[in-house]
């Protein structure tokens, strides 16, 4: 890869991690001394993507705002990498009126028509809509692509297989991405899935399947580039599974008593790993590391400040925006 491309991947990973660390801070700031999931500036569940940055950075580097992305209940990394407005997204997470959904959706239901981004708390929900988007792109004669993201546990859902089958049958421009972080909530993949790699399931639908090991952002970038190019050329869908890492719990407040790998998790963090690689290659130096981190902090803190300035929705408007006006 060219140095500027590698630097771009690193910048995106730093921005995503900075965002997740900041949301973690804000989420827990007023939930003490006893954790109360319903309390605070950000009430409700929170699923953070620290450790999974390479998947979003590597895939979205090949997309434009005209392409579509459907993400999971752990969506922030893909939203950021696909260019969703950081201030509006943060306001939505805080439940404020200037948010993407006017504060109605929260962090699991981000929807941005400007970048064709959406996500959902329903497992494997994003796969069928991505197929529909890809069908629309194909019928309009464009070279636009849809990317559907889900977790390894969702690969056992009917929607996963139905989407792959229809996309393959109609040769639709869609790239299916599976984030394998080893844990479906508290269930290890070995206890739920009969194959060691969901990428092999692509063969059942006559489409290419690739598995990326080691949470490598450059490996993801390479494989995703091939899949996106194939889709743009009208050659149909592909399936990519990335063996990634969930640094933190399934949700904030998760004690992770089920998890036997916690002791070794920090050593597999992809961000310092990639940073060391780029420092050794001369793509980065200490000054650049500090500058990139500072720029990311400034952007994220500005987004949080925007969200806090935004008012909360008036309870009298609770039924507004529920139905489209005829």
C-alpha positions as CSV (number, residue, x, y, z in Angstrom):
1,X,0.0,0.0,0.0
2,X,1.0,3.6,-0.5
3,X,2.1,5.4,2.6
4,X,-0.7,7.9,2.4
5,X,-3.3,5.1,2.2
6,X,-1.7,3.4,5.3
7,X,-1.8,6.7,7.1
8,X,-5.4,7.2,6.2
9,X,-6.3,3.8,7.7
10,X,-4.4,4.7,10.9
11,X,-6.1,8.1,11.1
12,X,-9.5,6.5,10.8
13,X,-8.7,3.8,13.5
14,X,-7.5,6.5,15.9
15,X,-10.7,8.6,15.3
16,X,-12.9,5.6,15.9
17,X,-11.1,4.6,19.1
18,X,-11.1,8.1,20.4
19,X,-14.8,8.3,19.8
20,X,-15.5,5.1,21.6
21,X,-13.3,6.0,24.6
22,X,-15.1,9.3,24.9
23,X,-18.6,7.8,24.7
24,X,-17.4,5.3,27.3
25,X,-16.4,8.2,29.5
26,X,-19.7,10.1,29.0
27,X,-21.8,7.0,29.4
28,X,-20.4,6.1,32.8
29,X,-19.9,9.6,34.1
30,X,-23.2,9.8,35.9
31,X,-24.0,6.1,36.5
32,X,-22.2,5.9,39.9
33,X,-21.9,4.8,42.7
34,X,-24.2,2.0,41.6
35,X,-24.5,1.3,37.9
36,X,-27.9,2.1,36.6
37,X,-28.4,1.4,32.9
38,X,-31.3,3.8,32.8
39,X,-29.6,6.8,34.4
40,X,-27.5,9.6,33.1
41,X,-26.9,11.7,30.0
42,X,-26.9,8.5,27.8
43,X,-29.5,6.1,29.2
44,X,-30.1,2.6,27.9
45,X,-27.7,0.0,26.6
46,X,-24.4,0.9,25.0
47,X,-22.4,-1.4,22.6
48,X,-19.0,-0.1,21.8
49,X,-16.7,-1.3,19.0
50,X,-13.2,-0.8,20.4
51,X,-11.0,-3.5,18.8
52,X,-13.1,-3.8,15.7
53,X,-11.7,-0.6,14.0
54,X,-9.8,-2.5,11.3
55,X,-13.0,-3.9,9.8
56,X,-14.7,-0.5,9.3
57,X,-11.6,1.3,8.3
58,X,-10.5,-1.3,5.8
59,X,-13.9,-1.8,4.2
60,X,-15.1,1.8,4.1
61,X,-11.9,3.1,2.5
62,X,-13.3,1.8,-0.8
63,X,-16.8,3.4,-0.4
64,X,-18.3,6.8,-1.2
65,X,-21.3,8.5,0.3
66,X,-23.3,7.2,-2.6
67,X,-22.8,3.6,-1.5
68,X,-24.9,2.1,1.3
69,X,-23.9,0.5,4.6
70,X,-26.2,-1.4,6.9
71,X,-24.6,-2.0,10.3
72,X,-25.3,-3.8,13.6
73,X,-26.2,-2.9,17.1
74,X,-22.5,-2.1,17.5
75,X,-22.4,0.5,14.8
76,X,-20.3,3.5,15.6
77,X,-17.1,2.4,13.9
78,X,-18.9,1.8,10.6
79,X,-20.9,5.0,10.9
80,X,-17.7,7.1,11.5
81,X,-15.7,5.3,8.7
82,X,-18.6,5.8,6.2
83,X,-18.7,9.6,6.9
84,X,-21.8,9.9,9.1
85,X,-21.9,13.4,10.6
86,X,-20.2,13.1,13.9
87,X,-22.1,15.9,15.7
88,X,-25.5,14.7,14.6
89,X,-24.6,11.1,15.5
90,X,-23.5,12.1,18.9
91,X,-26.6,14.1,19.5
92,X,-28.6,11.1,18.6
93,X,-26.7,8.9,21.0
94,X,-27.4,11.5,23.7
95,X,-31.1,11.5,22.7
96,X,-31.2,15.1,21.6
97,X,-33.4,16.9,19.0
98,X,-30.4,17.7,16.8
99,X,-29.6,14.0,16.4
100,X,-30.0,12.0,13.2
101,X,-33.4,10.8,14.3
102,X,-34.3,13.8,16.4
103,X,-33.3,11.9,19.5
104,X,-35.8,9.1,18.9
105,X,-33.5,6.3,17.9
106,X,-30.5,6.2,20.1
107,X,-27.2,4.6,19.4
108,X,-28.6,1.3,18.0
109,X,-30.9,3.0,15.5
110,X,-28.8,5.5,13.6
111,X,-30.1,6.5,10.2
112,X,-28.4,8.9,7.8
113,X,-29.9,9.4,4.3
114,X,-27.0,11.7,3.4
115,X,-24.6,8.7,3.5
116,X,-27.1,5.9,3.1
117,X,-26.2,4.5,6.5
118,X,-28.4,2.6,8.9
119,X,-28.2,0.1,11.7
120,X,-30.5,-1.9,14.0
121,X,-30.6,-3.8,17.2
122,X,-32.2,-6.8,15.5
123,X,-29.7,-9.6,14.7
124,X,-28.9,-9.9,11.0
125,X,-31.5,-7.2,10.2
126,X,-29.2,-5.3,7.9
127,X,-28.7,-8.1,5.4
128,X,-32.1,-8.0,3.6
129,X,-32.2,-4.2,3.4
130,X,-28.8,-4.2,1.8
131,X,-30.0,-6.6,-0.8
132,X,-32.9,-4.3,-1.5
133,X,-30.5,-1.4,-1.8
134,X,-28.3,-3.3,-4.2
135,X,-31.3,-4.3,-6.3
136,X,-32.2,-0.6,-6.6
137,X,-28.6,0.3,-7.6
138,X,-28.6,-2.5,-10.2
139,X,-31.9,-1.5,-11.7
140,X,-30.9,2.1,-12.0
141,X,-27.8,1.1,-13.9
142,X,-25.4,2.6,-11.4
143,X,-22.1,1.2,-10.1
144,X,-23.1,1.9,-6.5
145,X,-22.5,-0.8,-3.9
146,X,-24.3,-1.9,-0.7
147,X,-22.3,-3.3,2.3
148,X,-24.1,-5.4,4.9
149,X,-22.4,-6.0,8.2
150,X,-23.3,-8.5,10.9
151,X,-21.6,-10.5,13.7
152,X,-20.6,-14.1,13.5
153,X,-23.6,-15.2,15.7
154,X,-26.0,-13.7,13.2
155,X,-24.6,-15.9,10.4
156,X,-26.8,-18.6,11.8
157,X,-30.0,-16.6,11.3
158,X,-32.3,-17.2,8.4
159,X,-32.0,-13.6,7.1
160,X,-28.3,-14.2,6.6
161,X,-28.8,-17.2,4.3
162,X,-31.9,-15.7,2.5
163,X,-30.0,-12.5,1.7
164,X,-26.9,-14.4,0.4
165,X,-29.1,-16.7,-1.8
166,X,-31.1,-13.8,-3.4
167,X,-28.1,-11.6,-3.9
168,X,-26.2,-14.5,-5.6
169,X,-29.2,-15.5,-7.7
170,X,-29.7,-11.9,-9.0
171,X,-25.9,-11.1,-9.1
172,X,-26.4,-8.0,-7.0
173,X,-23.7,-5.5,-6.1
174,X,-23.5,-6.2,-2.4
175,X,-20.6,-7.1,-0.1
176,X,-21.5,-9.1,3.0
177,X,-19.2,-8.6,6.0
178,X,-19.1,-10.8,9.1
179,X,-17.3,-9.5,12.2
180,X,-16.2,-12.5,14.1
181,X,-15.3,-11.3,17.6
182,X,-15.5,-14.8,19.0
183,X,-18.5,-14.0,21.3
184,X,-22.2,-13.9,20.5
185,X,-23.1,-12.0,23.6
186,X,-21.8,-14.6,26.1
187,X,-21.8,-17.6,23.8
188,X,-18.5,-18.7,22.2
189,X,-18.7,-19.4,18.5
190,X,-17.6,-23.0,19.1
191,X,-20.8,-23.6,21.0
192,X,-23.1,-22.1,18.4
193,X,-21.6,-22.6,14.9
194,X,-20.8,-25.8,13.1
195,X,-18.1,-24.3,10.8
196,X,-14.8,-22.7,11.9
197,X,-15.2,-20.0,9.3
198,X,-18.4,-18.5,8.0
199,X,-16.5,-17.6,4.8
200,X,-16.9,-21.3,3.7
201,X,-20.6,-20.7,3.6
202,X,-20.2,-18.5,0.5
203,X,-19.5,-21.6,-1.6
204,X,-23.1,-22.8,-1.0
205,X,-24.3,-19.8,-2.9
206,X,-21.7,-19.8,-5.6
207,X,-20.0,-16.6,-4.5
208,X,-16.4,-15.8,-3.3
209,X,-15.8,-16.1,0.4
210,X,-12.7,-14.8,2.2
211,X,-11.7,-14.9,5.9
212,X,-9.2,-12.4,7.2
213,X,-7.2,-13.4,10.3
214,X,-5.2,-11.4,12.8
215,X,-7.6,-8.3,12.7
216,X,-5.3,-6.8,10.1
217,X,-6.6,-3.6,8.7
218,X,-4.4,-3.8,5.6
219,X,-5.6,-7.4,4.9
220,X,-9.2,-6.2,5.3
221,X,-8.4,-3.3,2.9
222,X,-7.1,-5.7,0.3
223,X,-9.9,-8.2,0.4
224,X,-12.6,-5.5,0.6
225,X,-11.1,-3.7,-2.4
226,X,-11.4,-6.8,-4.5
227,X,-15.0,-7.4,-3.3
228,X,-16.1,-3.9,-3.9
229,X,-14.5,-3.7,-7.3
230,X,-16.2,-7.0,-8.2
231,X,-19.6,-5.6,-7.1
232,X,-19.1,-2.4,-9.0
233,X,-18.2,-4.3,-12.2
234,X,-21.6,-6.2,-12.1
235,X,-20.0,-9.5,-11.1
236,X,-22.2,-10.0,-8.0
237,X,-21.8,-10.4,-4.3
238,X,-18.9,-11.5,-2.0
239,X,-18.7,-12.6,1.6
240,X,-15.9,-11.5,3.9
241,X,-15.4,-12.6,7.4
242,X,-12.9,-10.8,9.6
243,X,-11.5,-12.4,12.8
244,X,-11.6,-9.3,14.9
245,X,-11.6,-8.5,18.6
246,X,-14.1,-7.1,21.1
247,X,-11.9,-5.3,23.6
248,X,-14.8,-4.5,26.0
249,X,-18.0,-6.2,27.0
250,X,-21.0,-7.1,24.9
251,X,-22.6,-4.0,26.4
252,X,-21.4,-1.5,29.0
253,X,-22.1,-3.0,32.4
254,X,-21.3,-6.5,31.2
255,X,-19.2,-8.2,33.9
256,X,-17.8,-10.7,31.3
257,X,-17.7,-13.5,33.8
258,X,-18.2,-15.9,30.9
259,X,-15.0,-14.8,29.1
260,X,-11.8,-16.8,29.5
261,X,-9.6,-14.8,27.2
262,X,-9.7,-11.4,29.0
263,X,-6.2,-11.6,30.3
264,X,-4.7,-11.7,26.9
265,X,-7.1,-9.2,25.2
266,X,-5.0,-6.0,25.6
267,X,-2.0,-7.6,23.9
268,X,-4.2,-8.1,20.8
269,X,-5.3,-4.5,20.5
270,X,-5.1,-3.7,16.8
271,X,-4.4,0.0,17.2
272,X,-1.0,0.0,19.0
273,X,-0.1,-3.0,16.8
274,X,-0.7,-1.0,13.6
275,X,1.0,2.1,15.1
276,X,4.2,0.1,15.8
277,X,4.1,-1.3,12.3
278,X,3.9,2.2,10.7
279,X,6.5,3.7,13.0
280,X,8.9,0.9,12.0
281,X,8.1,1.5,8.3
282,X,8.7,5.3,8.6
283,X,5.2,6.1,7.7
284,X,4.6,7.6,11.2
285,X,6.9,9.3,13.7
286,X,6.2,10.4,17.3
287,X,5.1,13.9,16.3
288,X,2.6,12.5,13.8
289,X,1.2,10.2,16.4
290,X,0.6,13.0,18.8
291,X,-0.8,15.3,16.1
292,X,-3.3,12.7,14.8
293,X,-4.4,11.9,18.4
294,X,-4.9,15.6,19.1
295,X,-6.9,16.2,16.0
296,X,-9.2,13.2,16.8
297,X,-9.7,14.4,20.3
298,X,-10.7,17.9,19.1
299,X,-13.2,16.5,16.6
300,X,-14.8,14.1,19.2
301,X,-14.9,16.7,22.0
302,X,-16.6,19.2,19.6
303,X,-19.2,16.5,18.8
304,X,-19.9,15.8,22.4
305,X,-20.2,19.5,23.2
306,X,-22.6,19.9,20.3
307,X,-24.7,17.0,21.7
308,X,-24.8,18.5,25.2
309,X,-25.9,21.9,23.8
310,X,-28.8,20.3,21.9
311,X,-32.1,20.3,23.8
312,X,-33.9,17.1,24.8
313,X,-37.1,16.4,22.9
314,X,-40.3,17.9,24.3
315,X,-42.5,15.0,25.8
316,X,-45.5,16.6,24.0
317,X,-43.8,15.7,20.7
318,X,-43.5,12.0,21.5
319,X,-45.8,10.9,18.7
320,X,-44.2,13.2,16.1
321,X,-42.2,11.7,13.3
322,X,-43.6,8.2,14.0
323,X,-45.6,8.2,10.7
324,X,-44.9,9.8,7.4
325,X,-47.3,12.6,6.5
326,X,-49.4,12.0,3.5
